[in-house]
């Protein structure tokens, strides 16, 4: 089992543990706000399962039906997580409304609040690991899972502060209002996550910084060519697809042109692991005099 798969599986186990702790905190207190916090943890488990399946599918090698690989599966998982987050927010709104219209006194104990705090600390540590590992290994599903957990941590901290205020002031309806704020926060995080994931599905280009780096590499390692133009990039999980036109002298041999392409591809591959480079070679009269000048 790869490290990415072990991390994804670990997310499922951590999610189940945190869900159990948060539900215990709700059972000890009866707080609607803590119930909404526990409800969001159900989404954490579901999103972790989705990420696990996506990482497994994305790790499959390219085949005849998917010659470019399966990396985009992770974006589908991230969109699914976003949808589940939105559904969780709606469930939280419903619970908050019931609590506001028909408030039930809660028993705010140190035990209940302490259990919820422990769950939040576990979530924070795991979220940090997921985001760092996901960014370092080009895994949108793991990054999405980690970001969602960070949202959950922020929510839990807000809930704990709010519940403490309810305890001190005795204003019971504030517990339900706090649950409503949790729902709004969850809804916003779901929207941001789906927006970013859809960008990946729509073949979003690499960042401007990466494209500038590519231009520099082409210029530096394209000795013998005249220019390069029509540089295009797109992202698919950990992969970056790069293609451009390379203009060479009209009388240059195919072998010489091929050597230049190999040199550029090797330089890009060394600087940008996971890059897939396609170069279209053109004769001198195709030069646009507006692209990348080869040094």
C-alpha positions in Angstrom: 0.0 0.0 0.0 1.4 3.4 -1.0 2.0 6.2 1.5 -0.8 8.2 -0.1 -3.2 5.3 0.5 -2.1 4.9 4.1 -2.6 8.6 4.7 -6.1 8.5 3.1 -7.0 5.4 5.2 -5.7 7.1 8.3 -8.1 10.0 7.6 -11.1 7.6 7.7 -9.9 6.1 11.1 -9.2 9.5 12.6 -12.6 10.8 11.4 -14.4 7.9 13.0 -12.5 8.5 16.3 -13.3 12.2 16.3 -17.0 11.6 15.4 -17.2 9.3 18.5 -15.7 11.9 20.8 -17.9 14.7 19.5 -21.0 12.7 19.8 -20.0 11.8 23.3 -19.6 15.5 24.1 -23.2 16.1 22.7 -24.5 13.2 24.8 -22.9 14.6 27.9 -24.3 18.1 27.4 -27.4 17.9 25.1 -26.1 21.1 23.4 -27.6 21.8 19.9 -24.3 23.6 19.0 -22.3 20.5 20.0 -24.7 18.3 18.1 -24.1 20.4 15.0 -20.4 20.1 15.5 -20.8 16.3 15.7 -23.0 16.3 12.6 -20.2 18.0 10.7 -17.9 15.2 11.7 -20.1 12.7 9.9 -19.3 14.7 6.8 -15.6 14.4 7.7 -15.9 10.6 7.7 -17.8 10.6 4.4 -15.3 12.9 2.8 -12.4 10.8 4.0 -13.9 7.7 2.5 -14.4 9.7 -0.8 -10.8 10.8 -0.7 -9.6 7.2 0.0 -11.5 5.9 -3.1 -10.2 8.8 -5.2 -6.6 8.3 -4.2 -6.9 4.6 -5.0 -8.4 5.2 -8.4 -6.0 8.0 -9.2 -3.1 5.8 -8.5 -4.0 3.4 -11.2 -1.7 3.5 -14.2 -2.8 4.9 -17.6 -4.6 2.4 -19.8 -6.1 2.2 -23.3 -9.3 3.9 -22.1 -7.5 6.5 -20.0 -4.2 7.2 -21.8 -3.6 10.4 -19.7 -4.0 8.5 -16.4 -6.7 8.7 -13.7 -5.5 11.6 -11.6 -8.7 13.7 -12.3 -10.6 11.2 -10.1 -9.4 13.2 -7.1 -11.2 16.4 -8.4 -14.5 14.4 -8.6 -14.0 13.3 -5.0 -13.3 16.9 -3.9 -16.6 18.0 -5.6 -18.4 15.2 -3.9 -17.0 16.3 -0.5 -18.2 19.8 -1.2 -21.8 18.5 -1.9 -21.8 16.5 1.3 -20.6 19.6 3.2 -23.6 21.6 1.8 -26.0 18.8 2.8 -24.5 18.8 6.3 -25.0 22.5 6.6 -28.7 22.1 5.7 -29.1 19.5 8.4 -27.4 21.8 10.9 -29.8 24.6 10.0 -32.7 22.3 10.6 -31.4 21.3 14.0 -30.7 24.9 14.9 -34.2 25.9 14.0 -35.7 23.1 16.1 -33.5 24.1 19.0 -34.5 27.8 18.7 -38.3 27.2 18.4 -38.4 24.5 21.0 -35.3 24.9 23.3 -34.3 22.1 25.5 -32.1 22.9 28.5 -28.5 21.7 28.1 -26.2 20.4 30.8 -22.9 22.1 30.2 -20.3 20.0 32.0 -16.5 20.3 31.9 -16.4 16.7 30.8 -18.5 17.3 27.7 -16.6 20.4 26.7 -13.3 18.7 27.5 -14.1 15.8 25.2 -15.0 18.1 22.4 -11.7 20.1 22.9 -9.7 16.8 22.7 -11.4 15.9 19.4 -10.6 19.4 18.0 -6.9 19.0 18.9 -6.8 15.7 17.1 -8.5 17.2 14.1 -6.1 20.1 13.9 -3.0 17.9 14.0 -4.3 15.6 11.3 -5.5 18.5 9.1 -2.1 20.0 9.1 -0.6 16.7 8.1 -3.1 16.2 5.2 -2.6 19.6 3.7 1.2 19.5 3.8 1.3 15.9 2.4 -1.4 16.7 -0.2 0.4 19.8 -1.5 3.8 18.1 -1.5 2.5 15.1 -3.4 -0.1 16.8 -5.7 -3.2 15.3 -4.2 -6.2 17.6 -4.5 -8.4 15.1 -2.6 -6.1 15.0 0.5 -5.7 18.8 0.4 -9.5 19.2 0.2 -9.9 16.8 3.1 -7.4 18.7 5.2 -8.9 22.1 4.5 -12.3 20.8 5.5 -10.9 19.5 8.7 -9.3 23.0 9.4 -12.8 24.4 8.9 -14.1 21.9 11.4 -11.4 22.9 13.9 -12.4 26.6 13.5 -16.0 25.7 13.9 -15.3 23.6 17.1 -13.3 26.4 18.7 -16.2 28.8 18.0 -18.7 26.4 19.4 -16.7 25.9 22.6 -16.5 29.6 23.1 -20.2 30.1 22.4 -21.2 27.2 24.6 -19.1 28.7 27.4 -21.0 32.0 26.9 -24.4 30.2 27.1 -23.2 28.6 30.3 -22.2 31.9 31.8 -25.2 34.0 30.6 -27.9 31.3 30.8 -29.4 32.5 27.5 -30.4 29.1 26.1 -31.4 30.3 22.6 -27.9 31.5 22.0 -27.0 27.8 21.7 -29.2 27.4 18.7 -28.0 30.7 17.1 -24.5 29.4 17.5 -25.5 26.2 15.7 -26.9 28.4 12.9 -23.5 30.2 12.6 -21.8 26.8 12.4 -24.1 25.9 9.5 -23.2 29.1 7.6 -19.5 28.5 8.1 -19.9 24.9 6.8 -21.9 26.1 3.9 -19.2 28.6 2.9 -16.4 26.1 3.1 -18.4 23.7 0.9 -18.9 26.4 -1.7 -15.2 27.3 -1.8 -14.2 23.6 -2.0 -16.5 22.9 -5.0 -15.4 26.1 -6.8 -11.7 25.1 -6.6 -12.4 21.5 -7.6 -14.4 22.5 -10.6 -11.5 24.6 -11.7 -9.4 21.5 -11.8 -12.0 19.6 -13.8 -12.1 22.5 -16.3 -8.4 22.1 -17.0 -7.2 25.2 -15.1 -3.7 26.3 -16.2 -0.7 26.1 -14.0 0.1 29.2 -11.9 1.8 32.2 -13.4 4.9 31.4 -11.4 5.1 27.9 -12.9 4.5 29.2 -16.4 7.3 31.8 -16.0 9.6 29.0 -14.8 8.7 26.9 -17.9 9.5 29.8 -20.2 12.9 30.2 -18.6 13.7 26.5 -18.9 12.7 26.4 -22.6 14.8 29.5 -23.3 17.8 28.2 -21.4 17.8 24.6 -22.7 16.5 25.2 -26.2 19.9 26.0 -27.8 19.8 25.4 -31.5 16.1 26.4 -31.8 14.9 29.8 -32.8 11.9 30.4 -30.5 8.9 28.7 -28.8 5.4 29.9 -28.8 1.8 28.9 -27.8 2.8 27.6 -24.4 -0.2 25.9 -22.7 -0.5 24.1 -19.4 -3.2 22.2 -17.5 -3.3 20.5 -14.2 -4.6 17.0 -13.4 -3.9 16.1 -9.8 -0.2 15.7 -9.3 0.4 15.9 -13.1 1.1 19.1 -15.0 0.6 18.8 -18.8 2.8 21.2 -20.9 2.7 21.7 -24.6 4.1 24.3 -27.0 5.4 24.9 -30.5 9.2 24.9 -31.0 10.5 26.7 -34.1 13.8 25.4 -35.5 15.9 26.2 -38.7 14.2 24.8 -41.8 17.3 22.9 -42.8 17.8 21.3 -39.4 17.7 17.4 -39.3 15.0 15.6 -37.5 17.6 14.0 -35.3 19.0 17.4 -34.2 15.5 18.8 -33.5 14.7 15.7 -31.5 17.8 16.1 -29.4 16.7 19.7 -28.6 13.2 18.5 -27.5 14.8 15.8 -25.3 17.0 18.3 -23.6 14.1 20.6 -22.9 11.9 17.8 -21.7 14.6 16.5 -19.3 15.1 20.0 -17.9 11.3 20.5 -17.3 11.0 17.0 -15.8 13.8 17.7 -13.3 12.4 21.1 -12.3 8.7 20.1 -12.3 8.2 16.4 -11.3 5.1 15.0 -12.7 5.2 17.1 -15.9 4.1 15.6 -19.2 5.6 17.6 -22.1 4.4 17.6 -25.7 6.5 19.6 -28.2 5.3 20.4 -31.8 8.4 21.2 -34.0 7.9 23.8 -36.7 10.2 25.2 -39.5 11.6 28.7 -39.4 8.9 30.4 -41.5 6.3 29.5 -38.8 8.0 31.8 -36.3 5.6 34.3 -34.6 8.4 36.5 -33.2 6.2 37.0 -30.1 6.9 33.9 -28.0 9.9 32.6 -26.0 13.2 33.6 -27.4 15.8 30.8 -27.2 19.1 32.0 -25.7 
